[in-house]
Amino acid sequence: MPDQFEGKSDHDLLVVAVTELGHIKGHLAALDEKVGVQNGRISALEKWRWTMSGVIALIGMGWPLLIYEFRQFILNKFDFIAGG
């Protein structure tokens, strides 16, 4: 690789460097666009995760109350049928 730059003037080397920097800027702009899309996806997944965590927490805390209410409803039905 060093052989390709031998015998070139500083001006020619500067032109090559500027050209390569232009290519790098183009690639970085494309990567920046892709990173923006990816960050949007990650944000959506994080929002979904916290929503599911909240739903699971509510179900976990409300489950005993739901079981109690259902049990009371069934016991009252059978008490009405048997006793009343």
N, C-alpha and C positions, 0 to 999 in steps of 0.2 A: 504494500500500500504506500509506503513512503516514496517508492519509485515514481508514482504518478504525479507527485508534486515537485520532483526534481527539475530544475531548470526553468521553473515558472517564476514570473515576476510577482512582486508583492501585489500589484494591481490584479493580476489574474487570480491569485489566491484569495484576495478580498472579494472578487466577484463570485467565486465558487462558494465562499463562506456565506455571503449574503443570499445567494440562491438557495443554499441548504437551509438557512434560517427561515426563508420564505416557505419552504416545504414543511418545516417543523411547525410554523405558525398555523398553516393550513390543517395539519394533523391535529394540533391542539384544539383548534376551533371545532373540528368534528368530534373530538373526544369530549369537549365541554358540553356539546349538545347531547351526546349520549349519556353523560353523567347527569344532566338535568332530567332526562327521561327516567333514568334508574332511580334517582332520588325521589321522584314522584311515585314510583312503584313501591319503594321502601316505605315512604310515608303512608301510603294507602294500606300496606300490610301492617304497619304499626297501629294505625287507627283501628283496623279490623281486630287485631290481637287484643287491644284494650277494650273494645266493645264486647268481644267474647268473654274476656276476663270479668267484666262487669255483669254480664248476663249469668255466667256461672256462679259468681258470688251471690247475686240476688236469688238464684234458684237454691243455692246451698243454704242461705239463711232462711228462705221462705219455706223450704221443704218440710221442716218439722211442724210448722203452723198449718200447712196444707194437709198433712197427715192427720193432725189433731182435729181439724174441722171436718174432714171426711169421716173420721171415726165417730165424732159426735153426731153427724148427720145420720149415719147408718144405725147407731144405737138408738137415736130418737125415733127412727122409722120403725124398728123392731119393737120398741117399747110401746109405740102407738098401736101397732098391730096386736101385740100380746096383751097389753093391759087395757086398751081402751076401746 
